[in-house]
Amino acid sequence: MIEINDLDSVLIIGAGTMGHSIAQVYAQAGLEVDLVDTDQKKLDHALKLIKSNLDVLTEFNRVKMEEIPSIISRIHPKTNIKEAASDKLFVLEAVNEVVELKKKIFDQLSEFCPENAILASNTSSLDIFQITRSVKNRSRVIAHHWFSPPHIIPVVEVVPGRKTSQEVVDFSVNLIQKIGKKPIVIKKFIPSYIVNRIQNALYSAMYELLARKIATPEQIDLAIKSTLGIRLPIVGIAQSQDFTGLDLVLDIIKSKGGTLGLLQDKVDNNHLGAKTGKGLYDYHGKSEEEILKKRDRLYLRQLEFLEKLTSFKRI
């Protein structure tokens, strides 16, 4: 198994929206990065975007201006995947969401990379573990799902397949932490993982509202930004249910003819959320007043910040 400290270079396949920014993150962390794409123009454009990204990061003291040349010098654009893959022990694929294309690339990586190289994919919409069934040693295949823009968003979802080894999962966690990101390990593969699974439900509701002409895009975005947009960074989705009250949540589900054993168990044990000190979260003996005061102070800080930042207006 590869030791994290032995890794000094990585290979990123695909120089588009996600790939160029992921390459930038690895280069910022001090690793040499081969960025491969079949289109030289796309590679040239990727380097321009990386320079622009870094310029913006300097405005927020995330990168020092004097560091930019060395960061860019660590990114090596290439069009020959065989040459780039021959000595790489970690590869991340970030090409278009086309099954045939991804299969071709992973078949090539299986042939060109060392047999112990870890092969990761950025996809969340496709089942990469089905696509890579012909890869030698499938225990090394894993998903590393980044979020746009990768050089800003801190989380990377780490998703193993049934055959992915625990060593590869552990290595992935250590690598993502090493480059300054926050890994979230999903216990087993499920389509769309965590974030996109929830996000897709939001998009589905939005398009229904638009198609039925119930609201305009501007109305929908204002509604979301000035309600969920204030609350979600503070309490997320799960903890927000604790403030609604799990008994009320269960009543709503039942009123629609449904049921949910997980919630019923909580309610039966009087674990109703903030008002009883336990719900989906454990508040460790804090009173309801303490919990609500802390929440509300954070909400008000968030509201003040967003009012000053954009006043919830469109970009």
C-alpha positions in Angstrom: 0.0 0.0 0.0 1.2 3.5 -0.8 2.4 5.6 2.1 0.9 9.1 2.2 4.4 10.7 2.7 5.7 8.9 -0.4 3.3 10.6 -2.7 4.8 13.6 -4.4 2.9 13.7 -7.6 -0.6 13.0 -8.8 -2.4 12.7 -12.2 -5.7 14.5 -12.9 -7.6 13.4 -16.0 -9.8 16.2 -17.6 -9.0 19.9 -17.6 -12.5 21.2 -17.6 -14.7 22.9 -15.0 -13.7 20.6 -12.1 -10.4 19.1 -13.2 -8.4 22.3 -13.6 -9.5 23.5 -10.1 -8.8 20.1 -8.5 -5.3 20.2 -10.1 -4.8 23.6 -8.6 -5.7 22.4 -5.1 -3.1 19.6 -5.3 -0.5 22.0 -6.6 -1.3 24.5 -3.8 -0.6 21.6 -1.4 2.9 21.2 -2.8 2.4 18.2 -5.0 3.5 17.9 -8.6 0.4 17.6 -10.9 0.1 16.1 -14.4 -3.1 17.5 -15.9 -4.1 15.5 -18.9 -6.6 16.3 -21.6 -6.8 15.4 -25.3 -7.5 19.0 -26.2 -4.4 21.3 -26.0 -6.6 24.4 -26.2 -8.5 23.2 -23.1 -5.2 22.8 -21.3 -4.1 26.3 -22.2 -7.4 27.7 -21.0 -7.2 25.7 -17.8 -3.9 27.3 -16.9 -5.5 30.8 -17.5 -8.4 29.9 -15.2 -6.0 28.6 -12.5 -4.1 31.9 -12.6 -7.3 33.8 -12.3 -8.5 31.6 -9.4 -5.3 32.1 -7.6 -5.5 35.9 -8.1 -8.9 35.9 -6.4 -7.6 33.7 -3.5 -4.9 36.3 -2.8 -7.6 38.9 -2.3 -8.9 36.8 0.7 -5.4 35.9 2.0 -5.8 32.3 1.1 -2.7 32.4 -1.1 0.2 34.7 -1.1 0.9 36.5 -4.4 4.6 35.4 -4.3 3.5 31.8 -4.2 1.5 31.8 -7.4 4.4 31.2 -9.8 5.6 28.1 -7.9 2.0 26.8 -7.7 1.6 27.1 -11.5 5.0 25.6 -12.1 3.9 22.4 -10.4 1.1 21.9 -12.9 2.2 20.1 -16.0 -0.3 20.0 -18.8 -0.1 16.9 -21.0 -2.1 15.2 -23.8 -0.4 11.8 -23.6 -2.2 9.7 -20.9 0.1 6.7 -21.2 3.2 8.8 -20.5 1.6 10.7 -17.6 0.2 7.5 -16.0 3.3 5.3 -16.1 4.7 6.3 -12.7 1.6 7.7 -10.9 0.4 6.1 -7.7 -2.7 8.3 -7.5 -5.1 9.3 -10.3 -8.3 11.3 -10.2 -10.6 11.2 -13.3 -12.8 14.3 -13.8 -14.0 14.0 -17.4 -17.5 14.5 -18.8 -20.2 12.3 -17.4 -20.2 9.8 -20.3 -20.1 6.1 -19.4 -18.1 5.0 -22.5 -15.5 7.8 -22.0 -15.0 6.9 -18.4 -14.7 3.2 -19.1 -12.1 3.9 -21.8 -10.1 6.0 -19.4 -10.2 3.5 -16.6 -9.2 0.7 -18.9 -6.2 2.8 -20.0 -5.3 3.6 -16.4 -5.5 -0.1 -15.5 -3.1 -0.8 -18.3 -0.7 2.2 -17.9 -0.5 2.8 -14.1 1.4 0.8 -11.6 -0.7 -2.1 -10.3 -0.9 -0.5 -6.8 -2.0 2.9 -8.1 -5.2 4.2 -6.5 -7.8 5.1 -9.2 -10.3 7.7 -8.1 -13.3 9.2 -9.9 -15.0 12.6 -9.3 -18.4 11.3 -10.6 -21.5 11.3 -8.5 -24.1 10.8 -11.2 -22.7 7.5 -12.5 -21.9 4.2 -10.8 -18.2 4.2 -11.3 -17.9 0.8 -9.7 -20.0 -0.8 -12.5 -18.0 1.2 -15.1 -14.7 -0.1 -13.8 -15.5 -3.8 -13.6 -12.7 -4.6 -16.1 -10.1 -2.8 -14.1 -7.3 -5.0 -12.6 -7.4 -5.1 -8.8 -10.8 -3.3 -8.2 -9.9 -2.9 -4.5 -8.1 0.3 -5.5 -11.1 2.0 -7.2 -12.8 4.7 -5.2 -14.9 7.9 -5.7 -13.6 11.3 -4.6 -16.5 13.6 -5.2 -15.5 17.3 -5.2 -17.8 20.3 -5.3 -17.7 23.3 -7.6 -15.5 25.3 -7.3 -13.1 22.8 -5.8 -10.5 25.5 -4.9 -13.1 27.0 -2.6 -15.6 24.4 -1.3 -13.9 22.5 1.6 -15.7 19.1 1.5 -14.8 16.0 -0.6 -17.1 13.0 -0.4 -15.2 9.7 -0.2 -17.2 6.8 -1.5 -15.9 3.2 -1.6 -17.4 0.4 -3.6 -18.1 -3.2 -2.4 -14.6 -4.2 -3.4 -12.7 -1.1 -2.3 -10.2 -1.9 0.4 -10.2 -0.2 3.8 -6.5 0.8 3.1 -7.6 2.7 0.1 -10.4 4.5 2.1 -7.9 5.4 4.8 -5.4 6.6 2.3 -8.0 8.7 0.6 -9.0 10.3 3.9 -5.4 11.1 4.8 -4.7 12.5 1.3 -7.7 14.8 1.3 -6.8 16.1 4.7 -3.2 16.6 3.6 -4.3 18.9 0.8 -6.5 21.0 3.2 -9.9 19.6 2.5 -12.5 17.9 4.7 -13.3 14.3 3.7 -16.8 12.8 4.4 -16.7 9.0 4.1 -20.0 7.5 3.0 -20.4 3.9 4.4 -21.5 2.4 1.1 -22.2 3.4 -2.5 -25.6 5.0 -3.2 -26.4 7.0 -6.3 -25.7 10.8 -6.0 -24.1 10.3 -2.5 -25.2 12.8 0.2 -25.1 16.3 -1.2 -26.3 15.7 -4.8 -29.0 13.4 -3.5 -30.5 16.2 -1.4 -29.7 18.9 -4.0 -31.5 16.9 -6.7 -34.7 16.8 -4.6 -34.5 20.6 -4.3 -34.0 21.0 -8.1 -37.0 18.7 -8.8 -39.2 20.8 -6.6 -37.9 24.0 -8.2 -38.7 22.8 -11.7 -42.1 21.6 -10.7 -42.9 25.1 -9.4 -41.6 26.7 -12.6 -43.4 24.3 -14.9 -46.7 24.9 -13.1 -46.1 28.7 -13.1 -46.5 28.9 -9.4 -43.4 31.1 -8.9 -40.7 32.8 -11.0 -37.0 31.9 -10.7 -36.4 35.2 -8.9 -39.2 34.4 -6.3 -37.9 30.9 -5.7 -34.3 32.1 -5.2 -35.3 34.9 -2.9 -37.4 32.5 -0.9 -34.6 30.0 -0.5 -31.8 32.6 0.1 -33.7 34.5 2.8 -35.0 31.4 4.7 -33.0 28.2 4.2 -29.9 30.2 3.1 -29.8 31.8 6.6 -30.5 28.6 8.5 -28.7 25.8 6.7 -25.1 27.0 7.3 -25.9 27.0 11.1 -28.1 23.9 11.6 -27.9 22.0 8.4 -30.8 19.7 7.4 -30.8 17.1 10.1 -30.4 19.4 13.1 -33.1 21.7 11.7 -35.6 18.9 12.4 -34.6 19.1 16.1 -35.8 22.7 16.2 -39.1 21.8 14.4 -39.6 19.1 16.9 -39.5 15.4 15.9 -43.1 14.9 17.3 -44.4 17.6 14.9 -42.3 16.2 12.0 -43.7 12.7 12.6 -47.3 14.1 12.8 -46.8 15.8 9.4 -45.5 12.6 7.9 -48.5 10.6 9.3 -50.9 13.3 8.0 -49.7 12.4 4.5 -50.3 8.7 5.1 -46.6 7.9 5.8 -44.6 6.6 8.7 -40.9 6.5 9.7 -39.7 4.0 12.3 -36.6 6.0 13.1 -38.7 9.0 14.1 -41.3 6.9 15.9 -38.6 5.4 18.1 -37.3 8.9 19.0 -40.8 10.2 19.8 -41.6 7.1 21.9 -38.5 7.8 24.0 -39.4 11.5 24.3 -36.3 12.5 22.3 -38.1 15.3 20.5 -35.2 17.7 19.7 -34.1 20.9 21.3 -37.1 21.1 23.6 -36.2 17.8 25.4 -32.4 18.0 25.1 -32.2 15.0 22.7 -33.4 14.3 19.2 -31.4 13.5 16.1 -28.6 15.3 18.1 -27.7 15.0 21.8 -27.5 18.4 23.5 -25.7 17.0 26.6 -27.9 18.4 29.3 -28.3 21.9 27.9 -31.7 23.6 28.5 -34.0 24.5 25.7 -33.3 28.2 26.5 -29.6 27.8 26.2 -29.9 25.9 22.9 -32.3 28.4 21.3 -30.2 31.4 22.4 -27.1 30.0 20.9 -29.0 29.2 17.6 -30.6 32.6 17.4 -27.4 34.5 18.0 -25.8 32.6 15.2 -28.8 33.2 12.9 -28.7 36.9 13.6 -25.0 37.1 12.8 -25.6 35.2 9.6 -28.5 37.5 8.7 -26.4 40.6 9.3 -23.6 39.2 7.2 -25.9 38.3 4.3 -27.7 41.6 4.4 -24.4 43.5 4.1 -23.0 41.1 1.5 -25.8 40.9 -1.1 -29.1 42.0 0.6 -30.3 38.7 -1.0 -30.2 40.3 -4.5 -29.3 38.3 -7.6 -25.7 38.3 -8.8 
